[in-house]
């Protein structure tokens, strides 16, 4: 007798018949929700999972579905009773029927839910971890770190074969602005039982070269929500929270939010979103630098224009002062010259008068004087003749001496010797008591002047 041969479809049909005949009733089942999602038709698809006693490893898994007409009612009922959204990570008590389809296989169809059975073990453990981190004062430590304005030296923790890592690198390398990023991979296991240990090991390796990086990026990409349970680890979260560099995460989809995301400096949805965040920061920094550059150029132009205006004004004032000082010196010279002329004229007149008086006095007795007396008279007469010329020479010498003195004490000559002249407005400063802090002064040299501010 030949053994009957069944096709896969026939075998699955037999299984479906057995299950339909065996599980004719609906069952209340305890489980934890995972990977909850809703499609465009309003149907909810999810996974039911169960973990071991240590709440670490998944020991059972089943696909679940809630059809749209039931899901609308159950979700509204559950959320109104519990005050929270129907999402992944909830410990639930649901009424299900067992179904088996030749193409889609085994699944559980949800008909009812008990809202009193709210938070699941995963959510409670997550809440306990967050509470412990908060009590230890490390929950927000990483968020308090400052990410450098130019953050382009990136330590990346990811699986080298992950599509998310490749997307991240492509996004950085091909950014439209041409920014250069140095991204070094520190390989790690990103799902399964070794995830926690592997990522902590990668953090330790980065710590040995911490001065070479600006930030740490932990990226994983998509996957089932149940595979992200390793990122709800206390040890991993504590290491990330206390790491000396800002930690940026992109380890799940938008609907996933782990404890590591919570303690990280910045949380992005996906690896690509992390790359976009880093590029945006560089764009912002480049824009700020451009604004600063424009501001500096504008300020320099204003300062140059202001100084040119001040120099023109000072040159005009200096010319006026120089002309005024030259005019005063010439007036002084003319005054002394006129005075010397008058003195010379008076002296000459007096000498001539004295000469005539002496000549007349001596001429009276000239006839009776001896030759010796005549010689003496001639001697005195010659001396009197020369007296006016000598007096004039002496007066010229005095005038020349005064002129030389005036040249020596002139401002131009004094400035050429290394001295300076300090002005406040048009007034010459003679004492430090005349200057107040913040006064604008002019210091003049023999070949120019500068504008200074009193400190």
C-alpha positions in Angstrom: 0.0 0.0 0.0 1.4 3.3 -1.1 1.8 6.2 1.4 -0.5 9.1 0.4 1.3 12.2 -0.8 -0.2 15.6 0.1 0.6 19.0 -1.3 1.4 21.9 1.1 -1.9 23.4 0.5 -3.7 20.1 1.3 -1.6 19.6 4.5 -2.3 23.2 5.6 -6.0 22.6 4.9 -5.9 19.5 7.2 -4.3 21.5 9.9 -6.9 24.2 9.5 -9.7 21.7 9.8 -8.2 20.1 12.9 -7.7 23.5 14.6 -11.2 24.7 13.6 -12.8 21.5 15.0 -10.6 21.5 18.1 -10.6 25.2 19.0 -14.3 26.0 18.5 -14.5 28.4 21.4 -12.9 31.8 22.2 -10.2 32.0 24.9 -9.0 34.7 27.2 -5.2 34.9 26.9 -2.5 36.8 28.8 0.3 38.2 26.6 2.4 41.3 25.8 1.8 43.4 22.8 4.5 44.0 20.3 4.9 45.7 16.9 1.4 47.2 16.9 0.5 48.9 13.7 -2.6 49.9 11.7 -3.0 49.8 8.0 -4.9 52.1 5.7 -8.1 50.0 6.0 -8.1 50.4 9.8 -7.2 46.8 10.6 -4.7 46.4 13.4 -1.9 43.9 13.1 0.4 43.0 16.0 2.4 40.3 17.7 1.7 38.7 21.0 4.8 37.6 22.9 5.7 35.9 26.2 9.1 36.1 28.0 10.9 33.8 30.4 11.0 34.3 34.2 13.9 36.7 33.8 11.9 38.8 31.5 14.7 38.8 28.9 14.2 36.1 26.3 11.0 35.6 24.2 9.7 32.1 24.7 6.5 32.4 22.6 5.3 34.4 19.7 2.1 34.6 17.7 0.7 36.9 15.0 -2.5 38.7 15.9 -5.1 40.7 14.1 -8.0 43.0 15.1 -10.3 43.7 12.3 -11.2 47.4 11.8 -14.9 47.2 12.9 -13.7 45.6 16.2 -10.5 47.6 16.6 -12.3 51.0 16.5 -14.4 49.9 19.5 -11.7 48.1 21.5 -9.2 50.9 21.1 -11.6 53.6 22.2 -12.7 51.5 25.1 -9.2 50.6 26.2 -7.8 54.1 25.9 -10.7 55.7 27.8 -10.4 53.2 30.6 -6.6 53.2 31.0 -5.7 56.7 29.9 -3.0 55.5 27.5 -2.8 54.5 23.9 -3.1 50.9 22.7 0.5 50.3 21.6 3.5 48.0 21.9 4.9 46.9 25.3 1.5 46.4 27.1 0.6 43.5 29.2 -2.9 42.7 28.0 -5.8 40.3 28.6 -7.5 39.6 25.3 -10.2 37.3 24.1 -9.0 35.5 20.9 -10.0 32.8 18.5 -7.5 30.5 16.9 -7.3 30.7 13.1 -5.2 29.0 10.5 -4.9 30.0 6.9 -3.3 27.9 4.2 -1.3 30.9 3.0 -0.8 33.1 6.0 -0.5 30.4 8.6 -1.4 30.5 12.3 -2.8 33.7 13.9 -5.0 34.9 16.7 -8.0 37.0 16.0 -8.9 39.4 18.8 -12.5 39.9 19.8 -12.4 41.6 23.2 -10.0 43.1 25.7 -9.9 43.7 29.5 -8.6 47.2 30.2 -7.9 46.5 33.8 -5.0 44.4 32.7 -3.0 47.4 31.7 0.7 47.7 31.8 2.7 44.7 30.7 5.9 43.4 32.2 7.9 45.1 29.5 6.3 48.5 30.2 6.5 48.1 34.0 10.2 47.1 33.8 10.8 50.1 31.5 9.1 52.4 34.0 11.1 50.9 36.9 14.4 51.5 34.9 13.5 55.1 34.2 12.6 55.6 37.9 15.9 54.1 39.0 17.9 56.3 36.6 16.1 59.3 37.8 16.7 58.5 41.4 20.4 58.0 40.7 20.5 61.5 39.1 21.8 60.3 35.7 18.6 60.3 33.6 19.4 63.7 31.9 23.2 63.8 32.2 23.9 63.1 28.5 21.3 65.7 27.5 23.2 68.3 29.4 26.3 67.9 27.3 27.0 70.4 24.6 27.2 69.1 21.0 30.0 71.1 19.2 28.9 73.5 16.5 31.0 71.6 14.0 30.2 67.9 14.9 31.8 65.9 12.0 33.9 63.4 13.9 31.4 60.6 14.6 31.8 57.3 16.4 29.1 54.9 15.0 27.8 51.9 16.8 26.0 49.6 14.4 26.0 46.3 12.7 28.4 46.6 9.7 25.9 44.7 7.5 22.8 46.7 8.6 21.1 48.6 5.8 20.5 51.5 8.2 24.3 51.9 8.6 24.8 52.1 4.9 21.9 54.6 4.5 23.5 56.7 7.3 27.0 56.8 5.6 25.5 57.5 2.2 23.5 60.4 3.5 26.6 62.0 5.2 29.0 61.3 2.2 26.6 62.7 -0.4 25.3 65.8 1.4 24.5 68.7 -1.0 26.7 71.2 0.9 29.8 69.1 0.5 30.5 69.0 4.3 33.2 66.5 5.3 32.3 63.9 7.9 34.7 61.4 9.5 32.6 58.4 10.6 34.3 55.4 12.3 32.4 52.2 12.8 32.5 50.4 16.1 30.7 47.1 15.2 28.1 45.7 17.6 25.3 43.2 17.7 22.1 45.1 17.4 19.4 42.5 18.2 19.1 39.4 20.3 20.5 38.4 23.7 24.0 39.8 23.1 22.9 43.3 22.2 23.3 44.9 25.6 26.8 43.5 26.2 28.0 44.2 22.6 26.9 47.9 22.6 28.5 48.5 26.1 31.7 47.0 24.8 31.6 49.3 21.8 31.1 52.3 24.1 34.2 51.2 26.1 36.3 51.1 23.0 35.1 54.6 22.0 36.0 55.8 25.5 39.6 54.9 24.9 39.7 57.5 22.0 37.1 59.9 23.4 39.2 63.0 22.4 39.0 62.0 18.7 35.2 62.2 18.4 32.5 64.9 18.8 29.6 62.5 19.3 28.4 58.9 19.4 25.7 57.6 17.1 23.8 54.4 17.8 21.9 53.2 14.8 19.9 50.1 14.1 17.1 50.7 11.6 13.8 48.9 11.4 12.6 45.6 12.7 10.0 44.3 15.0 9.3 46.2 18.2 9.9 43.1 20.2 13.5 43.1 19.0 14.1 46.5 20.6 13.7 45.1 24.1 17.5 45.1 24.6 17.4 48.9 24.4 15.2 49.0 27.4 18.2 47.7 29.5 19.2 49.5 32.7 23.0 48.8 32.1 22.9 50.0 28.6 20.8 53.1 29.4 23.1 53.9 32.4 26.2 53.7 30.2 24.7 56.0 27.6 23.4 58.5 30.1 26.9 58.8 31.7 29.0 58.7 28.6 31.2 61.8 28.2 30.2 62.4 24.6 26.7 63.3 23.3 24.8 60.2 22.3 22.5 60.3 19.3 20.2 57.4 18.6 18.4 56.2 15.6 17.4 52.6 16.6 13.8 52.2 15.5 10.8 53.6 13.8 8.9 56.7 14.7 6.5 54.7 16.9 9.3 53.1 18.9 10.7 54.9 22.0 13.2 53.0 24.2 14.9 53.9 27.5 18.2 54.4 25.6 16.3 57.0 23.4 15.0 58.6 26.5 18.5 59.1 28.1 20.3 60.0 24.8 21.3 63.6 24.0 19.2 63.5 20.8 16.8 60.9 19.5 16.1 60.6 15.8 13.6 58.3 14.1 15.9 56.4 11.8 19.6 56.3 10.8 18.9 58.5 7.9 17.2 61.0 10.2 20.4 61.0 12.4 22.5 61.9 9.3 20.1 64.6 8.4 20.3 66.0 11.9 24.1 66.2 11.8 24.0 67.9 8.3 21.4 70.5 9.5 23.7 71.4 12.4 26.6 71.9 10.0 24.4 74.0 7.8 23.3 76.1 10.7 26.9 76.6 11.8 28.0 77.5 8.2 25.2 80.1 8.1 26.2 81.6 11.4 29.8 81.8 10.3 28.7 83.5 7.0 26.7 86.0 9.1 29.7 86.7 11.4 31.9 87.1 8.4 29.5 89.7 6.8 29.3 91.4 10.2 33.0 91.6 10.5 33.5 93.0 7.0 30.7 95.6 7.6 32.3 96.6 10.9 35.7 96.9 9.4 34.4 99.1 6.6 32.6 101.3 9.1 35.7 101.6 11.2 37.9 102.4 8.2 35.4 105.1 7.0 35.1 106.5 10.5 38.9 106.6 11.0 39.3 108.2 7.6 36.8 110.9 8.5 38.6 111.4 11.9 42.0 111.6 10.2 40.7 114.2 7.7 39.3 116.2 10.6 42.4 115.9 12.7 44.6 116.9 9.7 42.5 120.0 9.2 42.7 120.8 12.9 46.5 120.1 13.0 47.0 122.4 10.0 45.0 125.1 11.7 46.9 124.7 15.0 50.3 124.6 13.1 49.4 127.7 11.2 48.3 129.4 14.4 51.4 128.4 16.2 53.6 129.6 13.3 51.7 132.9 13.2 52.3 133.4 17.0 56.0 132.6 16.6 56.4 135.1 13.7 54.6 137.8 15.7 56.9 137.2 18.6 60.0 137.4 16.3 58.6 140.6 14.7 58.0 142.0 18.2 61.5 141.4 19.4 62.9 142.6 16.1 61.1 145.9 16.3 62.0 146.2 19.9 65.7 145.7 19.0 65.5 148.2 16.2 64.1 150.8 18.6 66.7 150.0 21.2 69.4 150.2 18.6 68.1 153.5 17.3 67.8 154.9 20.8 71.2 153.7 21.7 72.7 155.0 18.5 71.1 158.4 19.1 72.4 158.5 22.7 75.9 157.5 21.5 75.9 160.2 18.8 74.7 162.8 21.3 77.3 161.7 23.8 80.0 161.8 21.1 79.0 165.3 20.0 79.0 166.5 23.7 82.4 164.9 24.3 83.8 166.3 21.0 82.6 169.8 21.8 84.0 169.6 25.3 87.4 168.4 24.0 87.4 170.7 21.1 87.3 173.6 23.5 90.6 172.8 25.0 92.1 171.3 21.9 94.1 174.3 21.0 95.9 174.4 24.3 96.5 170.7 24.7 99.7 169.1 24.2 100.4 166.4 21.6 99.7 163.8 24.2 96.4 165.2 25.0 95.5 165.4 21.3 96.4 161.7 20.9 94.2 160.8 23.9 91.4 162.9 22.4 91.8 161.1 19.1 91.7 157.7 20.9 88.5 158.5 22.6 87.1 160.0 19.4 87.8 156.8 17.5 86.2 154.7 20.3 83.1 156.8 20.2 82.9 156.4 16.4 83.0 152.7 16.7 80.6 152.4 19.7 77.3 152.5 17.6 78.5 149.8 15.2 79.5 147.6 18.1 76.2 148.2 19.8 74.4 147.2 16.7 76.4 144.0 16.4 75.6 143.1 20.0 71.9 143.7 19.4 72.0 141.5 16.3 73.7 138.7 18.3 70.9 139.0 20.9 68.3 138.9 18.2 69.9 135.8 16.6 70.0 134.1 20.0 66.3 134.8 20.6 65.5 133.4 17.1 67.5 130.2 17.8 65.7 129.8 21.1 62.4 130.2 19.5 63.4 127.5 16.9 64.4 125.1 19.7 61.2 125.5 21.7 59.0 125.4 18.6 56.4 122.4 18.6 57.8 121.0 15.4 61.4 120.8 16.7 60.2 119.3 20.1 58.1 116.6 18.3 61.1 115.7 16.1 63.1 114.9 19.3 60.6 112.1 20.2 58.2 114.0 22.3 54.5 113.9 21.7 51.6 116.4 22.0 48.3 115.2 23.5 45.1 117.1 22.6 41.6 116.8 23.9 39.6 118.5 21.2 41.7 121.7 20.5 43.0 121.9 24.0 46.5 120.8 24.9 46.5 118.3 27.8 49.1 119.4 30.4 48.1 117.1 33.3 46.6 113.6 33.7 44.0 115.1 35.9 42.4 116.7 32.8 41.7 113.3 31.3 38.7 111.1 32.3 38.2 107.4 31.5 36.7 106.9 28.0 37.9 110.4 26.7 38.9 110.4 23.0 42.4 112.0 22.7 44.7 112.9 19.9 48.4 112.1 20.3 50.5 114.0 17.8 54.0 113.0 16.6 56.4 114.9 14.3 55.2 112.9 11.2 51.5 112.3 12.0 49.0 111.6 14.8 46.7 108.9 16.2 43.3 108.7 17.8 43.4 107.1 21.3 40.9 106.3 24.0 41.7 106.8 27.7 41.4 103.6 29.7 
